[in-house]
C-alpha cells in the first residue's frame, strides 16, 4: 500500500517523486513536518527495495550496490533541498542549476561543477567521462528529467 508513491514503476520515477515530496514536506519548509518526512522516507525505502531487486535480477551485474547508491542519493538530496537553486533529477544524476553561493555545501556533499554545462552535478560512485560529451538537453531526452523550481519561485513542475 503506497500512500505517497502510488503508480511508481521504476527507480527513476521513485526518485523524481521523492524529490517532489521532499520539496513539499521537508521540515525546513512551511507546512512540512518531521513525521511526514519520516513516513515518506520509510515508504521510499520499502519501494526502493522492491524495485532494486527487480532491476538487479534483470541485469548482468547483480553485485552492484543499489542500497549504497540509494542512501547516497537520499543523503545528498536531503542536504541540498533547501538551497535557492533549481535541482533537476536526470536518471541517477542530480543536477543543480545556479546555487553558486552554496558551492562549499555542494562540494561537501560530493557535487562537482561541470563547466561546460554550467551547473553542479552529483552521481554515486565512479564515473568515466567519454569523448564527445552529450549536452544536458541530449541527456534529458535520453533519460527523462524532473525539475522543481527553486524556493524563491512558485512551485512548478516542468
N, C-alpha and C positions, 0 to 999 in steps of 0.2 A: 504494500500500500504506500504509494508516493503522494505526499501532500504538496511538496514543493517542486518535484521533478517529474511530474506527470508527462507521459508521452516521450520521454527522453530515451533514445535508442542507441546512442553512441557516446564514447568518452568525450568527443569534441562537443556534442550537444550538451552533455553534462557540465562541462567546464564553462561553456558560454552561459548556461542558465545559472550556474553557481556565481559567476561574475555579476550577473544582473541582480541576483538575490542579495549578495553582499553589499552592493551599491545601495540597495534599498533598506536592508535591515541591520547593517553593521552598527554596533553600539555607539560609534563616533558620529553617526548621522542622526538627524532629527527623526524621531519615530522608530529608531532602531532599538534593539534590546539584546542583552546577553543571552537570554533564554531562547529567543527566536533564532539567533545565530547558532547556538548550540544544537538546536533541532535541525537546522539546515545542514550543519556540519555532519551530524550523525547520519542523516538521510543520504547525504552526498557520499559518505564513506561506505555505507551499505550498498548503494547502487554502483559505486565505482568498483567495488569488489566483484560484483556480478559481471559488469561489463568488461573488466580487465581479464577475468577468467575466460569469457567468451572470446576475447581478442587473442589471448595467449594460445588458446587451443587451435586457432586457425593460422598461426604464424610459424615461420621457420625458426625463430629464436625464442624458445619458451623460457630461457633463463633471464630474459630482460626483467629488470626490477620495476614493474609498473607502480608498486606501492611507494617506492622511494621517489619516483618521478612525481606521483600524485602528491605526496607530502611536501615536496619542494615547491610544486606549483601552488598549492594552497597557502603555504607559508609566505611566499613572495606576494601573492595577491592580497593576503590579509595585511601585510606591512605597507603596501602602497595604495590601497583602496581609497585612502583619504586625501591623496595629493590632488592638487588642482592641475590636472593634465588629462588628456584623453587616453584611455587604456583600451587596447584592442587585443582580442584573442584570435590568432590565426593558427589553426591546427594546434600544435602543442607549444607554440610560442606565445609569449606575452610581449606586446609592443607598446611603448609609452611615447606618445607624441607630445612634445613640449616637456614641461617639468624640469627645465634646466636648473632652476633654483633648488631642486631636490636631488641634484646629481650625487651628493655624498650618500644619501639614503639609497638611491638606485644602485650605486656601486656596492654598497654594503650588503644588499640582498642578492648580488650576483648579476645584475644587469650590466650590459656593455653598450657603449654608444656605437651606433652604426652610422658612420659619417656620410656614406653615400645615400642612405635612406633618411638621414637627419632625424633619427629618433633612437630611443633606448630599446633594447631587447633582452629578453630572458628566455633561455632554453635549458632544460635539465640535461646534465651530462656533457660529454664531449661532442663537439660538432665541427666537422671539417668543411670549410668554405670551398666551394667549387669555382672553377674558372667560368666566366660567363654568368656571373651572378644575376639572379632574377630581380625585377623591380617589385616593390610592395604590391602593386596592382596585379602583377602576374601571380604572385604568391597568394593573394586574396582569391583570385579566380580559381586557382588550383585547389585550395584547402577550405575556402569559405572564411568569413570573418564575422566578428560581432563587436560592435563599438557601443559604448555608453558614454555620453558626453560627460565632461568634467563637472565637478561640483558647482562651479561658478555659473554653469548654464542650466537650462531646463533639462530634465532627464529625457533623453531621446534615443531611441534605438535606430541605428542606421545601417 
